[in-house]
Amino acid sequence: MRNAYLTYAARRIAQAVAVVLLAYVFTFVVVSILPGDPVSTILHDPQNGFTDEEIREIIAAQGLDQPIAVQLWTALSHFVTGNLGLSMRSGRPVATLLAEVLPSTLILASAGFAVALLLAAVIAYGTQFLPARFGQGLLRGFPSLFLSVPNFVIGLVLIHAFGFQLGLFRVIEPNSFWATLFAALALGIPISAQIAEVLIANLDHEARQEYAAVARSRGLGQVGLFVKHLLKPSSLPVVTVIALTIGELLGGSLITETVFGRTGVGSLVQRSVTTQDLPVLQTVVSLAAVVFVGVNLLADLVYPLLDPRVTLVGSGRSRQAGAEDPATQTTEAVTA
Amino acid sequence: MSLAVPPSAGRTPLLRAGCLPAAALRGLSALRLPASVVLSLAIVALVIGWSLAPGLFTGQDPVIGVPADKLLAPSLAHWFGTDHLGRDLYARVVYGTASSVTSALIAVTIGVVAGGTVGLLAGFFGGWVDTVIARLVDVLLAIPNFLLAVIVVTALGFDTLNVAIATGVSAVAVFARVMRAEAIKTRQATFVEASFLLGGSRWHILTRHVLPNASRSALPLAVLQFGLSILVIASLAFLGYGDPPPASDWGLLISIGKDYLKWPWLVYAPAFVTITTVLSVNRISRWLRRID
């Protein structure tokens, strides 16, 4: 078991590193091979007033006259050694730009994540124990409703209702407590839906098991049953889903920051897209891939330790558990 | 004798009013459709109607407004109210439907065709083909969906078609993964083995047995992705990566409306249409998965 786990872990780590490097290459290739050429568009923009001579100089200085493969190699080796390059627009190091905006996004993302988890838990709890006449069916509809609402609409509704009508926060102070809380709500609500869907399915599954009936017959109350027995086995598979939602958290913060007027990684991306600042975009996308792959790697590594039913068989790539166990389905979704 | 009249008799003349709808309704009831699915289908049909023939649904002009009538609240004359240039918002939503829906269709088509083909080949042939494709899909999955779409649209340039392509590219991995899993499952089925032993060529087995079986489960996914694509495209349009005004994509309408939050219907009306459409599409997808 010990050895099998180590082999499995080593394999997953190697895989993750390869995926991150390939993601960097992929982004680079997309940006350089697709028909549009932002660099020459910027340079030839008459507003910038470069002469042909100057344009040639700039291109040579940036190494843009080299073949794509050479450029890619230079960029990739810089990325691996932690040199993120310079912003094409401002000329400042991308690392500095990112460091300036990262704290704000981290606050928003973690608050949004907390909102998502809390909301998912509340909804899932409600679907188990709310009597049908008090709207259990309605509660079960919440996840699919949340998944159908664009998060910028949630943001705008919150701003309109709580900012304008109730005056809880002012839009021009995006970093105040209330503004941050509502931004986190806008970010967290669609993500809570995905977690809640899996959690509800698992709770339904566990509640039908015999041990739940036994616990009930021994006189355990609803809250006790939920906390002591159902929650743990149901939330294990959720670990994987949570890891998968990290990507949405990153993408969602882009829009949420725009809606709420916050400065953060999202607004940096938005600005870089409109000015076609490729080094910044390349870095943000690659780092997003690093975070996403890293979190999923962590989930995959922790999972076999948390859930003794998951056994690592043979090469370590295939994992087996009970055929009907939702755990396998969700973990397989990551490795497949 | 009146007691003998079955309770449904009162409704029959209504059904007979139009022969075609009556037949369609009977067909629907034969399928035993839940009411919510019927409603969803009706909404999707309406949206398709809007995109095919917007002129049939509104007499107002979506581009040229009446400045005197600007920022009117919703009323009988202007169902969704009017915007800051006095244009009828309902007309703008209706005329913006074609581009919103077509983009989502293009995105799903790209996802299904590219992702489906790649996944099918990987699952069917296995070996190194599978290894290479599986790793590529991993890479696509590693980049958050929305960021992937953003970077593709940045490289291609800002317009609605490119937004659709970018959304499609970000959906490729999902379809590749599902089709691969389905192809692997089908390849091991007994009837495929039988067909192979009877002398069926690989191409024959791929197109006649594996593809039809594998694509069954891709249908609900494609429908679900259609709804998701509407949302992603609306988000990209909201950020201003699509066609500029006077185009009236749903996301763009919401984005314009956010600067006029004192007149909230400018946000709520297009948002309501978007949400209702996506909800209906998702409901249909769930239903398709259940009857499968």
Contacts between the chains, C-beta under 8 A, distances in Angstrom:
chain1	res1	chain2	res2	distance
A	15	B	138	7.6
A	18	B	135	7.3
A	19	B	135	7.4
A	19	B	138	5.0
A	19	B	139	5.6
A	19	B	142	5.0
A	20	B	142	6.8
A	22	B	135	7.1
A	22	B	136	7.8
A	22	B	138	8.0
A	22	B	139	4.4
A	23	B	139	5.1
A	23	B	142	4.7
A	23	B	143	5.5
A	26	B	139	5.4
A	26	B	140	7.4
A	26	B	143	7.3
A	27	B	143	7.0
A	27	B	151	6.1
A	30	B	151	6.2
A	30	B	152	6.1
A	30	B	155	5.6
A	31	B	151	6.7
A	31	B	154	7.5
A	31	B	155	5.1
A	34	B	152	7.3
A	34	B	155	3.8
A	34	B	156	5.7
A	35	B	156	6.9
A	35	B	157	8.0
A	36	B	154	7.9
A	36	B	155	5.4
A	36	B	156	5.6
A	36	B	157	4.7
A	38	B	154	7.3
A	38	B	155	7.6
A	144	B	279	7.1
A	144	B	282	5.6
A	144	B	283	7.6
A	144	B	286	7.5
A	145	B	279	6.8
A	147	B	282	6.8
A	148	B	227	6.9
A	148	B	231	7.6
A	148	B	275	5.4
A	148	B	278	4.0
A	148	B	279	4.4
A	148	B	282	5.8
A	149	B	271	7.9
A	149	B	275	5.3
A	149	B	278	7.9
A	150	B	231	5.1
A	150	B	234	5.4
A	150	B	235	5.8
A	150	B	238	7.4
A	150	B	251	7.5
A	150	B	254	7.8
A	150	B	271	7.5
A	150	B	274	6.6
A	150	B	275	7.8
A	151	B	235	7.9
A	152	B	235	6.5
A	152	B	238	5.2
A	152	B	254	6.9
A	152	B	255	8.0
A	152	B	258	7.9
A	153	B	254	6.5
A	153	B	267	7.3
A	153	B	271	4.4
A	153	B	274	7.3
A	153	B	275	7.0
A	156	B	254	7.1
A	156	B	257	7.8
A	156	B	258	5.5
A	156	B	261	7.2
A	156	B	267	5.1
A	156	B	271	7.5
A	157	B	267	7.7
A	157	B	268	7.9
A	157	B	271	7.8
A	159	B	261	6.7
A	160	B	261	5.3
A	160	B	264	5.4
A	160	B	267	7.1
A	164	B	261	5.9
A	164	B	262	7.5
A	246	B	144	8.0
A	247	B	143	7.9
A	247	B	144	3.5
A	247	B	145	6.3
A	247	B	147	8.0
A	248	B	144	6.9
A	248	B	145	7.4
A	248	B	146	7.5
A	250	B	144	4.8
A	250	B	146	8.0
A	250	B	147	6.7
A	251	B	144	4.5
A	251	B	145	6.1
A	251	B	146	2.9
A	251	B	147	5.5
A	252	B	146	7.3
A	254	B	146	6.6
A	254	B	147	7.4
A	254	B	150	7.2
A	254	B	239	7.8
A	255	B	146	7.8
A	255	B	235	5.7
A	255	B	238	7.0
A	255	B	239	6.9
A	258	B	239	6.4
A	259	B	258	7.2
A	269	B	147	7.5
A	269	B	150	6.8
A	270	B	239	6.4
A	273	B	150	6.1
A	273	B	153	7.9
A	273	B	154	5.0
A	273	B	239	7.8
A	273	B	241	7.2
A	274	B	240	7.6
A	276	B	154	6.3
A	278	B	154	8.0
A	281	B	150	7.9
A	281	B	151	5.9
A	281	B	154	6.4
A	284	B	147	7.3
A	285	B	143	6.0
A	285	B	147	5.3
A	285	B	148	7.6
A	285	B	151	5.5
A	288	B	143	6.7
A	288	B	144	5.2
A	288	B	147	5.5
A	289	B	142	4.5
A	289	B	143	5.2
A	289	B	144	7.8
A	292	B	142	5.7
A	292	B	143	7.6
A	292	B	144	6.1
A	293	B	142	5.0
A	333	B	177	8.0
A	336	B	134	7.9
A	336	B	177	5.8
A	336	B	180	7.4
A	336	B	181	6.0
